[in-house]
Amino acid sequence: MDDSDFLARRFEEHRGHLKAVAYRMLGSLAEADDAVQEAWLRLARSGSDDIDNLGGWLTTVVGRVCLDVLRSRRLRREDPLGDRLPDPVVTDEVADPEQQVLMADSVGLALLVVLESLNPAERLAFVLHDLFGLPFEEIAPILDRTPVAARKLASRARQRVRGAAPAPDPDPAAQRRVVDAFLAAARGGDLTALLAVLDPDVTLRADGGSALPGGTRVLHGAAAVAGQLDTFHRMATLATTRPALVNGTAGLVNTVDGELFSIMGFTVADERIVEIDILSDPDRLARLDIAVDGPER
């Protein structure tokens, strides 16, 4: 094995972790892959002879790449806040090893939506420290700040995240029962049953891309969400639905005539649905590597 093969092999040992970092930073699977690839290119150019902690070095590089992407988005005024849902990570009940790494200490869509509201520096400080345990002494140079300043950024982010992203019930079976009850109510057009599984303060986000005027539609409250019963009923009766994990929690994958139609992620707390996230943008769905077959509901 020559030096380049050895370096590539060492890099692959860290790929899953690096993609998990980049995904939480960017909310985009494609951009996360690009950030990881850029880290490899920089490593290949520099070599690892002078790197004592390769994992830490690579995490720092990915952090810098992601920070540049987030800042560039803001400068170009692309992907404005609330205009799109983050990419969902869809897995079966038993995920493959790469998916398991990506979803370790699962970050739900609700948390990713909140992270989109942070400025780039706050997001990096929070993700690297609170989600991955990187010390502020290592985060500070990425931001060109002192460790004290980096700590303050993470603290501000933490305050905004706390309470804004509800924690899901830890029991997957309990989550699935509630989602199944939602699906049954939708299929039956049963308003009473639907209201019974919705939290009074439930939030629904529906991202249909350019097909939905105004970008992502956001509804708050059980009455407003239950008002979409006719839409839920049409979807549930026309689509073929299979259960899946969406960012680690109970969700649904819906297909029509064998084509991916929508992905629904649910946040369930205290046996009620507190958040529903629906991605139906055909362009984005086409870019996701998601199996459309499997056991139906």
Buried (B, 14 or more C-beta within 10 A) or exposed (E): EEEEEEBBEBBEEBBBBBBBBBBBBBBBBEBBBBBBBBBBEBBEEEEBEEBEEBEBBBBBBBBBBBBEBBEEBEEEEEBEEBEBBBBBBBBBEEBEEEBEBBBEEBBBBBBBBBBBBBEBBBBBBBBBBBBBEBEBEBBBBBBEBEBEBBBBBBBBBBEBBEEEBBEBBEEBEBBBBBBBBBBBBBBBBBEEBBBBBBBEEBBBBBBBBEEEEEBBBBBEBBEBBBEBBEEBBEBBEEBBBBBBBBBBBBBBBBBEEEEBBBBBBBBBBEBBBBBBBBBBBBEBBEEBEBEBEBEEB
